[in-house]
């Protein structure tokens, strides 16, 4: 469970960027790779025609939660509501595709030595290099003091392809309570990525910064429970009844108002839920976007899926669960957005 700490407000700045709050000491940051080895990580995933991307399987560590919805239950709000405006994408997709260009898969090698993936999303930052996902899609909860290996982000991933480049993760930031106590109320992480690369005859070729290519979702915290969000992710795996409605190969979406949750496993004080038929594997890290506009494909990130639940016992998952975004989340985001990365050398 999270420690009881006094916190100060992290407000909305007119510039659209977040000043670092006083509780920034609760933020921890870890290197995922060195400048000298980033090129090797890119080659690992892009080599052999993207074989490791295609062969990766959805991460299945702590994907299912046990809990119930608690409509009308209050969630303590520790600061005034805040937002950061989104960054519009420069790329275009099919006119009929209304999913965000910012949504993609995060790939990594886990404790079992095999390649796996979760969902991630690009978010607004000054250096246009920031990805948000679930904390346990970055930090290895099966091993002490470890991050997941060879971490990369591929926006718009489909069938082994990286249409807008592959972005190697350089630095990860999360809340101290998640890193130290695996507190699921703080199960979120932000990763600063190098500039994107694509395969070429001379090795991975640079395609520029993540935000310059696909844009970045805005951020929102301390929002009222009951806000409608659109959830985007790559769900895979079966429902408890064995049915497999999703393949994990395409971006899927669901929508609904948020509601307070009570979790018994893993324990969490103040998570929120939303109606969602997403299966568990693959949907970890899915983005919850409030005020999403399908025309511009941007909104405000106000939740990240950390697990799914069957709250009515019918053997079908019906709810996605996220930590409530408060001032502690804003502090991690504020610290992460200051980190510069550069290009893969």
C-alpha positions as CSV (number, residue, x, y, z in Angstrom):
1,X,0.0,0.0,0.0
2,X,1.2,3.5,-0.6
3,X,2.8,5.6,2.1
4,X,0.9,8.6,3.5
5,X,2.8,11.6,2.3
6,X,2.0,15.3,2.4
7,X,1.8,16.6,-1.2
8,X,1.6,20.0,-2.7
9,X,-0.3,21.1,-5.8
10,X,0.9,20.6,-9.4
11,X,-1.2,23.1,-11.4
12,X,-1.8,23.9,-15.0
13,X,0.7,26.2,-16.6
14,X,-0.3,28.5,-19.4
15,X,2.7,27.2,-21.4
16,X,1.2,23.8,-21.4
17,X,4.2,22.3,-19.6
18,X,4.3,21.1,-16.0
19,X,6.6,22.7,-13.4
20,X,8.3,20.1,-11.2
21,X,6.2,19.8,-8.0
22,X,7.7,19.9,-4.5
23,X,7.1,16.1,-4.1
24,X,9.5,15.3,-6.9
25,X,11.6,13.4,-4.4
26,X,9.0,10.6,-4.7
27,X,10.1,10.1,-8.4
28,X,12.8,7.5,-9.3
29,X,14.5,7.2,-12.6
30,X,16.6,4.4,-14.1
31,X,18.7,4.0,-17.3
32,X,17.4,1.3,-19.6
33,X,20.4,1.4,-22.0
34,X,23.6,3.3,-22.7
35,X,24.3,5.4,-25.8
36,X,26.9,2.8,-26.8
37,X,24.4,-0.1,-26.8
38,X,21.3,1.6,-28.1
39,X,22.2,0.7,-31.7
40,X,22.5,-3.0,-30.7
41,X,19.0,-2.9,-29.1
42,X,17.5,-1.5,-32.3
43,X,19.3,-4.1,-34.4
44,X,18.0,-6.9,-32.1
45,X,14.4,-5.9,-33.0
46,X,14.8,-4.9,-36.6
47,X,17.1,-7.7,-37.7
48,X,16.0,-10.7,-39.7
49,X,13.1,-8.7,-41.1
50,X,11.7,-7.9,-37.6
51,X,11.6,-11.5,-36.5
52,X,11.8,-10.7,-32.8
53,X,8.9,-8.2,-33.1
54,X,6.8,-10.8,-34.9
55,X,7.7,-13.6,-32.5
56,X,7.1,-11.6,-29.3
57,X,4.1,-12.7,-27.1
58,X,1.8,-10.6,-25.0
59,X,3.1,-10.0,-21.4
60,X,1.1,-12.1,-19.0
61,X,2.5,-11.0,-15.6
62,X,-0.1,-9.6,-13.3
63,X,-2.7,-9.0,-16.0
64,X,-5.9,-10.0,-14.1
65,X,-7.1,-8.1,-11.0
66,X,-9.8,-9.1,-8.5
67,X,-12.1,-6.3,-7.4
68,X,-15.5,-4.6,-7.6
69,X,-16.8,-1.3,-8.8
70,X,-17.9,1.1,-6.2
71,X,-20.1,3.7,-7.9
72,X,-20.3,7.0,-6.1
73,X,-17.3,6.2,-3.8
74,X,-15.2,9.3,-3.2
75,X,-11.6,9.4,-4.3
76,X,-9.4,11.9,-2.4
77,X,-8.2,14.6,-4.8
78,X,-4.9,16.1,-3.5
79,X,-4.5,19.0,-5.9
80,X,-6.5,21.1,-8.3
81,X,-7.2,19.5,-11.7
82,X,-4.5,20.0,-14.3
83,X,-4.0,19.4,-18.0
84,X,-1.3,19.6,-20.6
85,X,-2.4,20.2,-24.2
86,X,-1.7,17.5,-26.8
87,X,0.6,17.7,-29.8
88,X,-1.0,17.0,-33.2
89,X,0.6,14.3,-35.3
90,X,2.4,15.1,-38.5
91,X,1.8,11.6,-40.1
92,X,-1.5,10.6,-41.6
93,X,-3.2,7.3,-41.8
94,X,-6.3,5.9,-43.5
95,X,-9.2,8.4,-43.5
96,X,-11.4,5.7,-42.0
97,X,-8.9,4.9,-39.2
98,X,-10.0,6.9,-36.1
99,X,-7.4,5.4,-33.7
100,X,-4.5,7.5,-32.4
101,X,-1.2,7.5,-34.2
102,X,0.4,7.7,-30.8
103,X,-0.7,4.1,-29.8
104,X,1.7,1.3,-30.3
105,X,3.4,-1.7,-28.7
106,X,6.3,-1.6,-26.2
107,X,8.6,-4.6,-26.7
108,X,11.1,-6.0,-24.2
109,X,12.9,-9.1,-23.1
110,X,11.5,-10.3,-19.7
111,X,12.9,-12.5,-16.9
112,X,12.2,-15.7,-18.9
113,X,14.6,-14.5,-21.6
114,X,11.9,-14.2,-24.2
115,X,10.5,-11.2,-26.2
116,X,7.1,-9.8,-25.0
117,X,5.0,-6.8,-25.5
118,X,2.5,-4.4,-23.8
119,X,0.6,-1.4,-25.1
120,X,2.1,2.2,-24.9
121,X,1.3,5.7,-26.0
122,X,3.3,8.8,-27.0
123,X,2.6,11.8,-24.8
124,X,3.4,15.5,-25.1
125,X,6.9,16.6,-23.8
126,X,9.3,19.4,-24.7
127,X,11.8,17.0,-26.3
128,X,9.0,15.0,-28.0
129,X,10.5,11.8,-26.7
130,X,8.1,10.4,-24.1
131,X,6.1,7.2,-23.9
132,X,3.6,6.3,-21.1
133,X,2.7,2.7,-20.1
134,X,2.0,0.5,-17.1
135,X,4.8,0.5,-14.5
136,X,5.2,-3.3,-14.7
137,X,5.7,-3.1,-18.5
138,X,9.0,-1.3,-17.7
139,X,10.1,-2.5,-14.3
140,X,10.4,-6.2,-13.8
141,X,8.2,-7.1,-10.7
142,X,9.6,-10.7,-10.9
143,X,13.1,-9.6,-10.2
144,X,14.4,-7.2,-7.5
145,X,16.1,-4.0,-8.7
146,X,15.6,-4.8,-12.4
147,X,14.1,-3.2,-15.5
148,X,12.9,-5.1,-18.5
149,X,15.6,-5.6,-21.1
150,X,15.9,-4.2,-24.7
151,X,12.9,-1.9,-24.2
152,X,11.5,-0.3,-27.4
153,X,8.4,1.4,-28.6
154,X,6.8,0.9,-32.0
155,X,3.8,3.3,-32.7
156,X,1.3,1.9,-35.2
157,X,2.8,-1.6,-35.0
158,X,1.2,-4.1,-37.3
159,X,2.3,-7.6,-38.3
160,X,6.0,-7.1,-37.6
161,X,6.2,-3.6,-39.2
162,X,7.3,-0.3,-37.7
163,X,5.5,2.2,-40.0
164,X,6.7,5.3,-38.2
165,X,10.0,3.9,-36.8
166,X,11.2,2.0,-33.8
167,X,12.2,4.0,-30.7
168,X,14.7,2.6,-28.2
169,X,14.0,3.4,-24.5
170,X,16.8,5.3,-22.8
171,X,15.5,6.4,-19.4
172,X,12.5,5.2,-17.3
173,X,10.8,7.2,-14.5
174,X,8.1,6.0,-12.0
175,X,6.9,6.6,-8.5
176,X,9.1,5.6,-5.6
177,X,6.3,3.5,-4.1
178,X,5.9,1.4,-7.2
179,X,9.6,0.8,-7.6
180,X,10.1,0.1,-3.9
181,X,6.9,-1.5,-2.7
182,X,5.2,-2.5,-6.0
183,X,2.3,-0.3,-5.0
184,X,-0.3,-0.7,-7.7
185,X,-1.8,2.7,-7.0
186,X,1.4,3.9,-8.6
187,X,1.7,1.4,-11.4
188,X,2.7,3.8,-14.2
189,X,5.9,4.7,-15.9
190,X,7.2,7.2,-18.5
191,X,10.1,6.3,-20.8
192,X,12.2,8.7,-22.7
193,X,13.1,7.3,-26.1
194,X,15.9,8.0,-28.6
195,X,15.0,9.2,-32.1
196,X,13.3,6.6,-34.2
197,X,15.1,4.2,-36.6
198,X,14.1,2.1,-39.5
199,X,16.0,-0.7,-41.3
200,X,18.4,0.2,-44.0
201,X,21.3,-1.4,-45.9
202,X,23.8,0.4,-43.7
203,X,22.1,-0.4,-40.4
204,X,19.3,1.4,-38.6
205,X,18.6,4.8,-40.2
206,X,17.3,7.8,-38.2
207,X,13.7,9.0,-38.8
208,X,13.6,11.8,-36.2
209,X,11.8,12.4,-32.9
210,X,8.8,10.5,-31.8
211,X,6.5,13.5,-31.2
212,X,7.5,15.1,-34.5
213,X,6.3,12.0,-36.2
214,X,3.2,10.8,-34.4
215,X,2.3,13.6,-32.1
216,X,1.7,13.3,-28.4
217,X,-1.4,12.9,-26.2
218,X,-2.1,15.6,-23.7
219,X,-2.1,14.8,-19.9
220,X,-4.8,15.2,-17.3
221,X,-4.8,14.6,-13.6
222,X,-7.1,15.1,-10.6
223,X,-10.1,14.8,-12.8
224,X,-13.6,14.0,-11.5
225,X,-14.5,10.3,-11.4
226,X,-17.3,9.8,-14.0
227,X,-15.3,11.4,-16.8
228,X,-15.8,9.5,-20.1
229,X,-12.6,8.0,-21.6
230,X,-11.8,6.1,-24.8
231,X,-9.5,3.2,-24.2
232,X,-7.0,2.2,-26.9
233,X,-4.8,-0.9,-26.8
234,X,-3.8,-4.3,-28.3
235,X,-5.8,-6.8,-26.2
236,X,-5.0,-10.5,-26.7
237,X,-5.4,-13.8,-24.9
238,X,-8.6,-15.5,-23.8
239,X,-11.5,-14.5,-21.6
240,X,-11.9,-16.9,-18.6
241,X,-14.5,-18.8,-20.7
242,X,-11.8,-19.6,-23.3
243,X,-13.1,-17.3,-26.0
244,X,-10.5,-15.2,-27.9
245,X,-12.2,-12.1,-29.5
246,X,-8.9,-10.2,-30.0
247,X,-5.7,-11.2,-31.8
248,X,-3.4,-8.5,-30.4
249,X,-2.4,-7.5,-34.0
250,X,-4.6,-4.4,-34.3
251,X,-5.5,-1.4,-32.1
252,X,-8.9,-1.9,-30.4
253,X,-11.0,0.6,-28.5
254,X,-13.7,0.8,-25.9
255,X,-15.4,3.7,-24.2
256,X,-17.2,4.6,-21.0
257,X,-17.2,6.7,-17.8
258,X,-14.7,6.1,-15.1
259,X,-15.8,4.6,-11.7
260,X,-14.1,4.1,-8.4
261,X,-12.9,0.5,-7.8
262,X,-12.0,-1.6,-4.8
263,X,-9.2,-4.2,-5.4
264,X,-8.4,-7.1,-3.2
265,X,-5.7,-8.6,-5.5
266,X,-3.4,-7.0,-6.1
267,X,-4.2,-4.6,-3.2
268,X,-4.8,-0.9,-4.2
269,X,-6.4,2.0,-2.3
270,X,-7.9,4.1,-5.0
271,X,-7.9,2.7,-8.5
272,X,-10.5,3.5,-11.1
273,X,-12.3,1.3,-13.6
274,X,-14.1,1.7,-17.0
275,X,-16.4,-0.6,-19.0
276,X,-14.2,-2.6,-21.3
277,X,-14.4,-6.0,-22.9
278,X,-10.6,-6.1,-23.5
279,X,-8.9,-9.4,-22.6
280,X,-6.0,-9.3,-20.2
281,X,-2.8,-10.1,-22.1
282,X,-1.6,-7.3,-24.4
283,X,-4.0,-4.6,-22.9
284,X,-1.5,-3.7,-20.2
285,X,-0.5,-0.1,-20.7
286,X,-3.6,0.8,-22.8
287,X,-4.2,4.5,-22.9
288,X,-7.4,6.1,-21.3
289,X,-8.0,9.3,-23.3
290,X,-10.5,11.9,-22.1
291,X,-12.0,14.4,-24.6
292,X,-10.6,12.3,-27.5
293,X,-11.2,13.8,-30.9
294,X,-11.3,11.2,-33.7
295,X,-10.6,13.8,-36.4
296,X,-7.3,15.0,-34.9
297,X,-6.7,11.7,-33.1
298,X,-5.6,13.4,-29.8
299,X,-7.0,13.7,-26.3
300,X,-5.8,13.8,-22.7
301,X,-4.2,10.7,-21.1
302,X,-6.1,10.2,-17.8
303,X,-5.5,6.5,-17.1
304,X,-3.4,3.5,-18.0
305,X,-4.6,-0.1,-17.9
306,X,-2.8,-2.1,-15.3
307,X,-5.1,-5.1,-15.4
308,X,-8.6,-6.3,-16.3
309,X,-11.4,-7.7,-14.1
310,X,-14.5,-9.9,-14.4
311,X,-16.7,-8.0,-11.9
312,X,-20.0,-9.9,-12.4
313,X,-18.6,-13.4,-12.5
314,X,-19.8,-14.4,-15.9
315,X,-16.3,-15.5,-17.1
316,X,-15.9,-12.5,-19.4
317,X,-13.7,-9.6,-18.6
318,X,-15.9,-6.4,-18.3
319,X,-13.7,-3.8,-16.7
320,X,-10.2,-2.3,-17.3
321,X,-8.5,-0.9,-14.2
322,X,-6.1,2.1,-13.8
323,X,-4.4,4.0,-11.0
324,X,-6.1,7.3,-10.3
325,X,-4.0,10.1,-11.9
326,X,-3.2,12.6,-9.1
327,X,-0.4,15.0,-8.1
328,X,2.0,12.0,-7.7
329,X,1.5,11.1,-11.3
330,X,1.9,14.7,-12.3
331,X,5.3,14.8,-10.4
332,X,6.6,11.7,-12.3
333,X,5.5,13.2,-15.6
334,X,7.1,16.6,-14.8
335,X,10.4,14.9,-14.0
336,X,10.4,12.7,-17.0
337,X,9.6,15.4,-19.6
338,X,12.9,17.2,-18.7
339,X,15.1,14.3,-19.9
340,X,16.8,14.8,-23.3
341,X,17.7,11.7,-25.3
342,X,19.0,12.5,-28.9
343,X,19.6,9.9,-31.6
344,X,20.6,6.3,-31.7
345,X,24.3,6.3,-32.7
